[in-house]
Amino acid sequence: MARDLEPLTDEEFAAFEAAMEEQAEWLREALAEDLGGHPEDYRVAREE
């Protein structure tokens, strides 16, 4: 279960963020190809 896992190290978290951004870029490119427009048209604004 998730609650039994150790927290991510800074390095693991950075690798996770990089992998998620890579996946998001792939998804934006696929959406632009399938639906038209530019990949950046499908970027979601992040709330911080």
mmCIF entry with sequence, helices, sheets and N, C-alpha, C, O atoms, coordinates in Angstrom:
data_MODEL
# 
_entry.id   MODEL 
# 
_entity.id                         1 
_entity.type                       polymer 
_entity.pdbx_number_of_molecules   1 
# 
_entity_poly.entity_id                      1 
_entity_poly.type                           'polypeptide(L)' 
_entity_poly.nstd_linkage                   no 
_entity_poly.nstd_monomer                   no 
_entity_poly.pdbx_seq_one_letter_code       MARDLEPLTDEEFAAFEAAMEEQAEWLREALAEDLGGHPEDYRVAREE 
_entity_poly.pdbx_seq_one_letter_code_can   MARDLEPLTDEEFAAFEAAMEEQAEWLREALAEDLGGHPEDYRVAREE 
_entity_poly.pdbx_strand_id                 A 
# 
loop_
_entity_poly_seq.entity_id 
_entity_poly_seq.num 
_entity_poly_seq.mon_id 
_entity_poly_seq.hetero 
1 1  MET n 
1 2  ALA n 
1 3  ARG n 
1 4  ASP n 
1 5  LEU n 
1 6  GLU n 
1 7  PRO n 
1 8  LEU n 
1 9  THR n 
1 10 ASP n 
1 11 GLU n 
1 12 GLU n 
1 13 PHE n 
1 14 ALA n 
1 15 ALA n 
1 16 PHE n 
1 17 GLU n 
1 18 ALA n 
1 19 ALA n 
1 20 MET n 
1 21 GLU n 
1 22 GLU n 
1 23 GLN n 
1 24 ALA n 
1 25 GLU n 
1 26 TRP n 
1 27 LEU n 
1 28 ARG n 
1 29 GLU n 
1 30 ALA n 
1 31 LEU n 
1 32 ALA n 
1 33 GLU n 
1 34 ASP n 
1 35 LEU n 
1 36 GLY n 
1 37 GLY n 
1 38 HIS n 
1 39 PRO n 
1 40 GLU n 
1 41 ASP n 
1 42 TYR n 
1 43 ARG n 
1 44 VAL n 
1 45 ALA n 
1 46 ARG n 
1 47 GLU n 
1 48 GLU n 
# 
_struct_asym.id          A 
_struct_asym.entity_id   1 
# 
loop_
_struct_conf.conf_type_id 
_struct_conf.id 
_struct_conf.pdbx_PDB_helix_id 
_struct_conf.beg_label_comp_id 
_struct_conf.beg_label_asym_id 
_struct_conf.beg_label_seq_id 
_struct_conf.pdbx_beg_PDB_ins_code 
_struct_conf.end_label_comp_id 
_struct_conf.end_label_asym_id 
_struct_conf.end_label_seq_id 
_struct_conf.pdbx_end_PDB_ins_code 
_struct_conf.beg_auth_comp_id 
_struct_conf.beg_auth_asym_id 
_struct_conf.beg_auth_seq_id 
_struct_conf.end_auth_comp_id 
_struct_conf.end_auth_asym_id 
_struct_conf.end_auth_seq_id 
_struct_conf.pdbx_PDB_helix_class 
_struct_conf.details 
_struct_conf.pdbx_PDB_helix_length 
HELX_P HELX_P1 AA1 ALA A 2  ? ASP A 4  ? ALA A 2  ASP A 4  5 ? 3  
HELX_P HELX_P2 AA2 ASP A 10 ? LEU A 35 ? ASP A 10 LEU A 35 1 ? 26 
HELX_P HELX_P3 AA3 PRO A 39 ? TYR A 42 ? PRO A 39 TYR A 42 5 ? 4  
# 
_struct_conf_type.id          HELX_P 
_struct_conf_type.criteria    ? 
_struct_conf_type.reference   ? 
# 
loop_
_atom_site.group_PDB 
_atom_site.id 
_atom_site.type_symbol 
_atom_site.label_atom_id 
_atom_site.label_alt_id 
_atom_site.label_comp_id 
_atom_site.label_asym_id 
_atom_site.label_entity_id 
_atom_site.label_seq_id 
_atom_site.pdbx_PDB_ins_code 
_atom_site.Cartn_x 
_atom_site.Cartn_y 
_atom_site.Cartn_z 
_atom_site.occupancy 
_atom_site.B_iso_or_equiv 
_atom_site.pdbx_formal_charge 
_atom_site.auth_seq_id 
_atom_site.auth_comp_id 
_atom_site.auth_asym_id 
_atom_site.auth_atom_id 
_atom_site.pdbx_PDB_model_num 
ATOM 1   N N  . MET A 1 1  ? 0.830  -1.182 0.000   1.00 0.00 ? 1  MET A N  1 
ATOM 2   C CA . MET A 1 1  ? 0.000  0.000  0.000   1.00 0.00 ? 1  MET A CA 1 
ATOM 3   C C  . MET A 1 1  ? 0.876  1.247  0.000   1.00 0.00 ? 1  MET A C  1 
ATOM 4   O O  . MET A 1 1  ? 2.023  1.213  0.444   1.00 0.00 ? 1  MET A O  1 
ATOM 5   N N  . ALA A 1 2  ? 0.339  2.314  -0.487  1.00 0.00 ? 2  ALA A N  1 
ATOM 6   C CA . ALA A 1 2  ? 1.095  3.560  -0.610  1.00 0.00 ? 2  ALA A CA 1 
ATOM 7   C C  . ALA A 1 2  ? 1.583  4.065  0.743   1.00 0.00 ? 2  ALA A C  1 
ATOM 8   O O  . ALA A 1 2  ? 2.668  4.643  0.824   1.00 0.00 ? 2  ALA A O  1 
ATOM 9   N N  . ARG A 1 3  ? 0.834  3.869  1.770   1.00 0.00 ? 3  ARG A N  1 
ATOM 10  C CA . ARG A 1 3  ? 1.253  4.406  3.061   1.00 0.00 ? 3  ARG A CA 1 
ATOM 11  C C  . ARG A 1 3  ? 2.459  3.675  3.636   1.00 0.00 ? 3  ARG A C  1 
ATOM 12  O O  . ARG A 1 3  ? 3.063  4.149  4.598   1.00 0.00 ? 3  ARG A O  1 
ATOM 13  N N  . ASP A 1 4  ? 2.823  2.521  3.060   1.00 0.00 ? 4  ASP A N  1 
ATOM 14  C CA . ASP A 1 4  ? 3.972  1.764  3.523   1.00 0.00 ? 4  ASP A CA 1 
ATOM 15  C C  . ASP A 1 4  ? 5.260  2.159  2.804   1.00 0.00 ? 4  ASP A C  1 
ATOM 16  O O  . ASP A 1 4  ? 6.324  1.621  3.112   1.00 0.00 ? 4  ASP A O  1 
ATOM 17  N N  . LEU A 1 5  ? 5.182  3.086  1.853   1.00 0.00 ? 5  LEU A N  1 
ATOM 18  C CA . LEU A 1 5  ? 6.350  3.494  1.085   1.00 0.00 ? 5  LEU A CA 1 
ATOM 19  C C  . LEU A 1 5  ? 7.115  4.607  1.785   1.00 0.00 ? 5  LEU A C  1 
ATOM 20  O O  . LEU A 1 5  ? 6.543  5.421  2.510   1.00 0.00 ? 5  LEU A O  1 
ATOM 21  N N  . GLU A 1 6  ? 8.411  4.621  1.550   1.00 0.00 ? 6  GLU A N  1 
ATOM 22  C CA . GLU A 1 6  ? 9.252  5.699  2.063   1.00 0.00 ? 6  GLU A CA 1 
ATOM 23  C C  . GLU A 1 6  ? 9.055  6.931  1.183   1.00 0.00 ? 6  GLU A C  1 
ATOM 24  O O  . GLU A 1 6  ? 8.737  6.791  0.002   1.00 0.00 ? 6  GLU A O  1 
ATOM 25  N N  . PRO A 1 7  ? 9.236  8.126  1.728   1.00 0.00 ? 7  PRO A N  1 
ATOM 26  C CA . PRO A 1 7  ? 9.155  9.338  0.904   1.00 0.00 ? 7  PRO A CA 1 
ATOM 27  C C  . PRO A 1 7  ? 10.233 9.315  -0.181  1.00 0.00 ? 7  PRO A C  1 
ATOM 28  O O  . PRO A 1 7  ? 11.288 8.702  -0.019  1.00 0.00 ? 7  PRO A O  1 
ATOM 29  N N  . LEU A 1 8  ? 9.943  9.994  -1.287  1.00 0.00 ? 8  LEU A N  1 
ATOM 30  C CA . LEU A 1 8  ? 10.918 10.097 -2.369  1.00 0.00 ? 8  LEU A CA 1 
ATOM 31  C C  . LEU A 1 8  ? 12.063 11.005 -1.949  1.00 0.00 ? 8  LEU A C  1 
ATOM 32  O O  . LEU A 1 8  ? 11.873 11.980 -1.223  1.00 0.00 ? 8  LEU A O  1 
ATOM 33  N N  . THR A 1 9  ? 13.243 10.666 -2.417  1.00 0.00 ? 9  THR A N  1 
ATOM 34  C CA . THR A 1 9  ? 14.378 11.562 -2.213  1.00 0.00 ? 9  THR A CA 1 
ATOM 35  C C  . THR A 1 9  ? 14.229 12.713 -3.203  1.00 0.00 ? 9  THR A C  1 
ATOM 36  O O  . THR A 1 9  ? 13.413 12.643 -4.122  1.00 0.00 ? 9  THR A O  1 
ATOM 37  N N  . ASP A 1 10 ? 15.010 13.765 -3.019  1.00 0.00 ? 10 ASP A N  1 
ATOM 38  C CA . ASP A 1 10 ? 14.992 14.891 -3.951  1.00 0.00 ? 10 ASP A CA 1 
ATOM 39  C C  . ASP A 1 10 ? 15.334 14.428 -5.365  1.00 0.00 ? 10 ASP A C  1 
ATOM 40  O O  . ASP A 1 10 ? 14.723 14.880 -6.334  1.00 0.00 ? 10 ASP A O  1 
ATOM 41  N N  . GLU A 1 11 ? 16.302 13.535 -5.481  1.00 0.00 ? 11 GLU A N  1 
ATOM 42  C CA . GLU A 1 11 ? 16.713 13.031 -6.796  1.00 0.00 ? 11 GLU A CA 1 
ATOM 43  C C  . GLU A 1 11 ? 15.594 12.212 -7.436  1.00 0.00 ? 11 GLU A C  1 
ATOM 44  O O  . GLU A 1 11 ? 15.328 12.356 -8.629  1.00 0.00 ? 11 GLU A O  1 
ATOM 45  N N  . GLU A 1 12 ? 14.942 11.361 -6.662  1.00 0.00 ? 12 GLU A N  1 
ATOM 46  C CA . GLU A 1 12 ? 13.833 10.559 -7.184  1.00 0.00 ? 12 GLU A CA 1 
ATOM 47  C C  . GLU A 1 12 ? 12.674 11.447 -7.614  1.00 0.00 ? 12 GLU A C  1 
ATOM 48  O O  . GLU A 1 12 ? 12.034 11.192 -8.635  1.00 0.00 ? 12 GLU A O  1 
ATOM 49  N N  . PHE A 1 13 ? 12.404 12.490 -6.832  1.00 0.00 ? 13 PHE A N  1 
ATOM 50  C CA . PHE A 1 13 ? 11.314 13.397 -7.170  1.00 0.00 ? 13 PHE A CA 1 
ATOM 51  C C  . PHE A 1 13 ? 11.629 14.169 -8.446  1.00 0.00 ? 13 PHE A C  1 
ATOM 52  O O  . PHE A 1 13 ? 10.744 14.369 -9.278  1.00 0.00 ? 13 PHE A O  1 
ATOM 53  N N  . ALA A 1 14 ? 12.866 14.602 -8.613  1.00 0.00 ? 14 ALA A N  1 
ATOM 54  C CA . ALA A 1 14 ? 13.268 15.309 -9.830  1.00 0.00 ? 14 ALA A CA 1 
ATOM 55  C C  . ALA A 1 14 ? 13.137 14.397 -11.048 1.00 0.00 ? 14 ALA A C  1 
ATOM 56  O O  . ALA A 1 14 ? 12.696 14.842 -12.108 1.00 0.00 ? 14 ALA A O  1 
ATOM 57  N N  . ALA A 1 15 ? 13.514 13.132 -10.907 1.00 0.00 ? 15 ALA A N  1 
ATOM 58  C CA . ALA A 1 15 ? 13.382 12.170 -12.006 1.00 0.00 ? 15 ALA A CA 1 
ATOM 59  C C  . ALA A 1 15 ? 11.908 11.932 -12.332 1.00 0.00 ? 15 ALA A C  1 
ATOM 60  O O  . ALA A 1 15 ? 11.536 11.824 -13.500 1.00 0.00 ? 15 ALA A O  1 
ATOM 61  N N  . PHE A 1 16 ? 11.080 11.854 -11.305 1.00 0.00 ? 16 PHE A N  1 
ATOM 62  C CA . PHE A 1 16 ? 9.644  11.690 -11.502 1.00 0.00 ? 16 PHE A CA 1 
ATOM 63  C C  . PHE A 1 16 ? 9.060  12.881 -12.250 1.00 0.00 ? 16 PHE A C  1 
ATOM 64  O O  . PHE A 1 16 ? 8.293  12.702 -13.196 1.00 0.00 ? 16 PHE A O  1 
ATOM 65  N N  . GLU A 1 17 ? 9.416  14.096 -11.838 1.00 0.00 ? 17 GLU A N  1 
ATOM 66  C CA . GLU A 1 17 ? 8.915  15.298 -12.514 1.00 0.00 ? 17 GLU A CA 1 
ATOM 67  C C  . GLU A 1 17 ? 9.350  15.337 -13.974 1.00 0.00 ? 17 GLU A C  1 
ATOM 68  O O  . GLU A 1 17 ? 8.562  15.704 -14.845 1.00 0.00 ? 17 GLU A O  1 
ATOM 69  N N  . ALA A 1 18 ? 10.599 14.963 -14.249 1.00 0.00 ? 18 ALA A N  1 
ATOM 70  C CA . ALA A 1 18 ? 11.099 14.956 -15.621 1.00 0.00 ? 18 ALA A CA 1 
ATOM 71  C C  . ALA A 1 18 ? 10.346 13.940 -16.463 1.00 0.00 ? 18 ALA A C  1 
ATOM 72  O O  . ALA A 1 18 ? 10.015 14.216 -17.616 1.00 0.00 ? 18 ALA A O  1 
ATOM 73  N N  . ALA A 1 19 ? 10.073 12.781 -15.909 1.00 0.00 ? 19 ALA A N  1 
ATOM 74  C CA . ALA A 1 19 ? 9.328  11.751 -16.629 1.00 0.00 ? 19 ALA A CA 1 
ATOM 75  C C  . ALA A 1 19 ? 7.898  12.207 -16.904 1.00 0.00 ? 19 ALA A C  1 
ATOM 76  O O  . ALA A 1 19 ? 7.358  11.944 -17.978 1.00 0.00 ? 19 ALA A O  1 
ATOM 77  N N  . MET A 1 20 ? 7.291  12.881 -15.946 1.00 0.00 ? 20 MET A N  1 
ATOM 78  C CA . MET A 1 20 ? 5.927  13.374 -16.136 1.00 0.00 ? 20 MET A CA 1 
ATOM 79  C C  . MET A 1 20 ? 5.883  14.460 -17.203 1.00 0.00 ? 20 MET A C  1 
ATOM 80  O O  . MET A 1 20 ? 4.938  14.506 -17.990 1.00 0.00 ? 20 MET A O  1 
ATOM 81  N N  . GLU A 1 21 ? 6.880  15.331 -17.248 1.00 0.00 ? 21 GLU A N  1 
ATOM 82  C CA . GLU A 1 21 ? 6.921  16.372 -18.269 1.00 0.00 ? 21 GLU A CA 1 
ATOM 83  C C  . GLU A 1 21 ? 7.125  15.759 -19.645 1.00 0.00 ? 21 GLU A C  1 
ATOM 84  O O  . GLU A 1 21 ? 6.529  16.213 -20.622 1.00 0.00 ? 21 GLU A O  1 
ATOM 85  N N  . GLU A 1 22 ? 7.959  14.735 -19.730 1.00 0.00 ? 22 GLU A N  1 
ATOM 86  C CA . GLU A 1 22 ? 8.166  14.035 -21.000 1.00 0.00 ? 22 GLU A CA 1 
ATOM 87  C C  . GLU A 1 22 ? 6.860  13.402 -21.490 1.00 0.00 ? 22 GLU A C  1 
ATOM 88  O O  . GLU A 1 22 ? 6.523  13.486 -22.671 1.00 0.00 ? 22 GLU A O  1 
ATOM 89  N N  . GLN A 1 23 ? 6.139  12.774 -20.578 1.00 0.00 ? 23 GLN A N  1 
ATOM 90  C CA . GLN A 1 23 ? 4.864  12.166 -20.928 1.00 0.00 ? 23 GLN A CA 1 
ATOM 91  C C  . GLN A 1 23 ? 3.847  13.239 -21.336 1.00 0.00 ? 23 GLN A C  1 
ATOM 92  O O  . GLN A 1 23 ? 3.083  13.037 -22.280 1.00 0.00 ? 23 GLN A O  1 
ATOM 93  N N  . ALA A 1 24 ? 3.833  14.359 -20.642 1.00 0.00 ? 24 ALA A N  1 
ATOM 94  C CA . ALA A 1 24 ? 2.905  15.442 -20.967 1.00 0.00 ? 24 ALA A CA 1 
ATOM 95  C C  . ALA A 1 24 ? 3.207  16.006 -22.357 1.00 0.00 ? 24 ALA A C  1 
ATOM 96  O O  . ALA A 1 24 ? 2.291  16.315 -23.119 1.00 0.00 ? 24 ALA A O  1 
ATOM 97  N N  . GLU A 1 25 ? 4.500  16.138 -22.683 1.00 0.00 ? 25 GLU A N  1 
ATOM 98  C CA . GLU A 1 25 ? 4.886  16.633 -24.008 1.00 0.00 ? 25 GLU A CA 1 
ATOM 99  C C  . GLU A 1 25 ? 4.402  15.675 -25.086 1.00 0.00 ? 25 GLU A C  1 
ATOM 100 O O  . GLU A 1 25 ? 3.863  16.105 -26.105 1.00 0.00 ? 25 GLU A O  1 
ATOM 101 N N  . TRP A 1 26 ? 4.591  14.381 -24.866 1.00 0.00 ? 26 TRP A N  1 
ATOM 102 C CA . TRP A 1 26 ? 4.119  13.371 -25.823 1.00 0.00 ? 26 TRP A CA 1 
ATOM 103 C C  . TRP A 1 26 ? 2.603  13.482 -25.992 1.00 0.00 ? 26 TRP A C  1 
ATOM 104 O O  . TRP A 1 26 ? 2.100  13.415 -27.113 1.00 0.00 ? 26 TRP A O  1 
ATOM 105 N N  . LEU A 1 27 ? 1.883  13.648 -24.906 1.00 0.00 ? 27 LEU A N  1 
ATOM 106 C CA . LEU A 1 27 ? 0.432  13.753 -24.958 1.00 0.00 ? 27 LEU A CA 1 
ATOM 107 C C  . LEU A 1 27 ? -0.011 14.999 -25.710 1.00 0.00 ? 27 LEU A C  1 
ATOM 108 O O  . LEU A 1 27 ? -0.932 14.934 -26.523 1.00 0.00 ? 27 LEU A O  1 
ATOM 109 N N  . ARG A 1 28 ? 0.633  16.136 -25.450 1.00 0.00 ? 28 ARG A N  1 
ATOM 110 C CA . ARG A 1 28 ? 0.293  17.368 -26.170 1.00 0.00 ? 28 ARG A CA 1 
ATOM 111 C C  . ARG A 1 28 ? 0.540  17.220 -27.670 1.00 0.00 ? 28 ARG A C  1 
ATOM 112 O O  . ARG A 1 28 ? -0.256 17.695 -28.479 1.00 0.00 ? 28 ARG A O  1 
ATOM 113 N N  . GLU A 1 29 ? 1.640  16.562 -28.044 1.00 0.00 ? 29 GLU A N  1 
ATOM 114 C CA . GLU A 1 29 ? 1.932  16.338 -29.459 1.00 0.00 ? 29 GLU A CA 1 
ATOM 115 C C  . GLU A 1 29 ? 0.883  15.428 -30.095 1.00 0.00 ? 29 GLU A C  1 
ATOM 116 O O  . GLU A 1 29 ? 0.457  15.671 -31.224 1.00 0.00 ? 29 GLU A O  1 
ATOM 117 N N  . ALA A 1 30 ? 0.469  14.394 -29.386 1.00 0.00 ? 30 ALA A N  1 
ATOM 118 C CA . ALA A 1 30 ? -0.552 13.484 -29.906 1.00 0.00 ? 30 ALA A CA 1 
ATOM 119 C C  . ALA A 1 30 ? -1.896 14.199 -30.066 1.00 0.00 ? 30 ALA A C  1 
ATOM 120 O O  . ALA A 1 30 ? -2.590 13.997 -31.062 1.00 0.00 ? 30 ALA A O  1 
ATOM 121 N N  . LEU A 1 31 ? -2.258 15.021 -29.102 1.00 0.00 ? 31 LEU A N  1 
ATOM 122 C CA . LEU A 1 31 ? -3.509 15.776 -29.204 1.00 0.00 ? 31 LEU A CA 1 
ATOM 123 C C  . LEU A 1 31 ? -3.476 16.728 -30.389 1.00 0.00 ? 31 LEU A C  1 
ATOM 124 O O  . LEU A 1 31 ? -4.459 16.836 -31.122 1.00 0.00 ? 31 LEU A O  1 
ATOM 125 N N  . ALA A 1 32 ? -2.363 17.417 -30.585 1.00 0.00 ? 32 ALA A N  1 
ATOM 126 C CA . ALA A 1 32 ? -2.250 18.346 -31.704 1.00 0.00 ? 32 ALA A CA 1 
ATOM 127 C C  . ALA A 1 32 ? -2.336 17.601 -33.034 1.00 0.00 ? 32 ALA A C  1 
ATOM 128 O O  . ALA A 1 32 ? -2.948 18.086 -33.986 1.00 0.00 ? 32 ALA A O  1 
ATOM 129 N N  . GLU A 1 33 ? -1.726 16.437 -33.093 1.00 0.00 ? 33 GLU A N  1 
ATOM 130 C CA . GLU A 1 33 ? -1.782 15.647 -34.319 1.00 0.00 ? 33 GLU A CA 1 
ATOM 131 C C  . GLU A 1 33 ? -3.200 15.159 -34.604 1.00 0.00 ? 33 GLU A C  1 
ATOM 132 O O  . GLU A 1 33 ? -3.661 15.216 -35.744 1.00 0.00 ? 33 GLU A O  1 
ATOM 133 N N  . ASP A 1 34 ? -3.884 14.683 -33.579 1.00 0.00 ? 34 ASP A N  1 
ATOM 134 C CA . ASP A 1 34 ? -5.230 14.139 -33.754 1.00 0.00 ? 34 ASP A CA 1 
ATOM 135 C C  . ASP A 1 34 ? -6.305 15.208 -33.905 1.00 0.00 ? 34 ASP A C  1 
ATOM 136 O O  . ASP A 1 34 ? -7.246 15.041 -34.681 1.00 0.00 ? 34 ASP A O  1 
ATOM 137 N N  . LEU A 1 35 ? -6.168 16.306 -33.166 1.00 0.00 ? 35 LEU A N  1 
ATOM 138 C CA . LEU A 1 35 ? -7.235 17.304 -33.113 1.00 0.00 ? 35 LEU A CA 1 
ATOM 139 C C  . LEU A 1 35 ? -6.892 18.603 -33.831 1.00 0.00 ? 35 LEU A C  1 
ATOM 140 O O  . LEU A 1 35 ? -7.762 19.449 -34.033 1.00 0.00 ? 35 LEU A O  1 
ATOM 141 N N  . GLY A 1 36 ? -5.644 18.764 -34.214 1.00 0.00 ? 36 GLY A N  1 
ATOM 142 C CA . GLY A 1 36 ? -5.215 19.988 -34.883 1.00 0.00 ? 36 GLY A CA 1 
ATOM 143 C C  . GLY A 1 36 ? -4.647 20.990 -33.906 1.00 0.00 ? 36 GLY A C  1 
ATOM 144 O O  . GLY A 1 36 ? -4.761 20.841 -32.689 1.00 0.00 ? 36 GLY A O  1 
ATOM 145 N N  . GLY A 1 37 ? -4.041 21.999 -34.461 1.00 0.00 ? 37 GLY A N  1 
ATOM 146 C CA . GLY A 1 37 ? -3.434 23.040 -33.644 1.00 0.00 ? 37 GLY A CA 1 
ATOM 147 C C  . GLY A 1 37 ? -1.987 22.715 -33.327 1.00 0.00 ? 37 GLY A C  1 
ATOM 148 O O  . GLY A 1 37 ? -1.366 21.874 -33.976 1.00 0.00 ? 37 GLY A O  1 
ATOM 149 N N  . HIS A 1 38 ? -1.466 23.390 -32.326 1.00 0.00 ? 38 HIS A N  1 
ATOM 150 C CA . HIS A 1 38 ? -0.080 23.230 -31.903 1.00 0.00 ? 38 HIS A CA 1 
ATOM 151 C C  . HIS A 1 38 ? -0.058 22.543 -30.541 1.00 0.00 ? 38 HIS A C  1 
ATOM 152 O O  . HIS A 1 38 ? -0.997 22.685 -29.758 1.00 0.00 ? 38 HIS A O  1 
ATOM 153 N N  . PRO A 1 39 ? 1.008  21.800 -30.256 1.00 0.00 ? 39 PRO A N  1 
ATOM 154 C CA . PRO A 1 39 ? 1.094  21.137 -28.954 1.00 0.00 ? 39 PRO A CA 1 
ATOM 155 C C  . PRO A 1 39 ? 0.895  22.093 -27.775 1.00 0.00 ? 39 PRO A C  1 
ATOM 156 O O  . PRO A 1 39 ? 0.280  21.720 -26.775 1.00 0.00 ? 39 PRO A O  1 
ATOM 157 N N  . GLU A 1 40 ? 1.408  23.317 -27.885 1.00 0.00 ? 40 GLU A N  1 
ATOM 158 C CA . GLU A 1 40 ? 1.272  24.269 -26.781 1.00 0.00 ? 40 GLU A CA 1 
ATOM 159 C C  . GLU A 1 40 ? -0.182 24.692 -26.555 1.00 0.00 ? 40 GLU A C  1 
ATOM 160 O O  . GLU A 1 40 ? -0.523 25.195 -25.485 1.00 0.00 ? 40 GLU A O  1 
ATOM 161 N N  . ASP A 1 41 ? -1.036 24.489 -27.559 1.00 0.00 ? 41 ASP A N  1 
ATOM 162 C CA . ASP A 1 41 ? -2.462 24.791 -27.387 1.00 0.00 ? 41 ASP A CA 1 
ATOM 163 C C  . ASP A 1 41 ? -3.088 23.903 -26.318 1.00 0.00 ? 41 ASP A C  1 
ATOM 164 O O  . ASP A 1 41 ? -4.128 24.243 -25.752 1.00 0.00 ? 41 ASP A O  1 
ATOM 165 N N  . TYR A 1 42 ? -2.458 22.775 -26.046 1.00 0.00 ? 42 TYR A N  1 
ATOM 166 C CA . TYR A 1 42 ? -3.009 21.799 -25.109 1.00 0.00 ? 42 TYR A CA 1 
ATOM 167 C C  . TYR A 1 42 ? -2.295 21.803 -23.759 1.00 0.00 ? 42 TYR A C  1 
ATOM 168 O O  . TYR A 1 42 ? -2.466 20.887 -22.954 1.00 0.00 ? 42 TYR A O  1 
ATOM 169 N N  . ARG A 1 43 ? -1.503 22.830 -23.523 1.00 0.00 ? 43 ARG A N  1 
ATOM 170 C CA . ARG A 1 43 ? -0.826 22.966 -22.220 1.00 0.00 ? 43 ARG A CA 1 
ATOM 171 C C  . ARG A 1 43 ? -1.832 23.505 -21.203 1.00 0.00 ? 43 ARG A C  1 
ATOM 172 O O  . ARG A 1 43 ? -2.552 24.467 -21.468 1.00 0.00 ? 43 ARG A O  1 
ATOM 173 N N  . VAL A 1 44 ? -1.865 22.875 -20.059 1.00 0.00 ? 44 VAL A N  1 
ATOM 174 C CA . VAL A 1 44 ? -2.781 23.289 -18.994 1.00 0.00 ? 44 VAL A CA 1 
ATOM 175 C C  . VAL A 1 44 ? -2.030 24.203 -18.036 1.00 0.00 ? 44 VAL A C  1 
ATOM 176 O O  . VAL A 1 44 ? -0.900 23.908 -17.647 1.00 0.00 ? 44 VAL A O  1 
ATOM 177 N N  . ALA A 1 45 ? -2.643 25.287 -17.665 1.00 0.00 ? 45 ALA A N  1 
ATOM 178 C CA . ALA A 1 45 ? -2.039 26.208 -16.697 1.00 0.00 ? 45 ALA A CA 1 
ATOM 179 C C  . ALA A 1 45 ? -1.993 25.519 -15.341 1.00 0.00 ? 45 ALA A C  1 
ATOM 180 O O  . ALA A 1 45 ? -2.973 24.913 -14.908 1.00 0.00 ? 45 ALA A O  1 
ATOM 181 N N  . ARG A 1 46 ? -0.847 25.617 -14.676 1.00 0.00 ? 46 ARG A N  1 
ATOM 182 C CA . ARG A 1 46 ? -0.701 25.020 -13.357 1.00 0.00 ? 46 ARG A CA 1 
ATOM 183 C C  . ARG A 1 46 ? -1.055 26.039 -12.294 1.00 0.00 ? 46 ARG A C  1 
ATOM 184 O O  . ARG A 1 46 ? -0.692 27.212 -12.382 1.00 0.00 ? 46 ARG A O  1 
ATOM 185 N N  . GLU A 1 47 ? -1.762 25.573 -11.299 1.00 0.00 ? 47 GLU A N  1 
ATOM 186 C CA . GLU A 1 47 ? -2.050 26.431 -10.139 1.00 0.00 ? 47 GLU A CA 1 
ATOM 187 C C  . GLU A 1 47 ? -0.984 26.186 -9.112  1.00 0.00 ? 47 GLU A C  1 
ATOM 188 O O  . GLU A 1 47 ? -0.685 25.037 -8.788  1.00 0.00 ? 47 GLU A O  1 
ATOM 189 N N  . GLU A 1 48 ? -0.408 27.237 -8.599  1.00 0.00 ? 48 GLU A N  1 
ATOM 190 C CA . GLU A 1 48 ? 0.643  27.084 -7.575  1.00 0.00 ? 48 GLU A CA 1 
ATOM 191 C C  . GLU A 1 48 ? 0.335  27.939 -6.396  1.00 0.00 ? 48 GLU A C  1 
ATOM 192 O O  . GLU A 1 48 ? 1.096  27.953 -5.428  1.00 0.00 ? 48 GLU A O  1 
# 
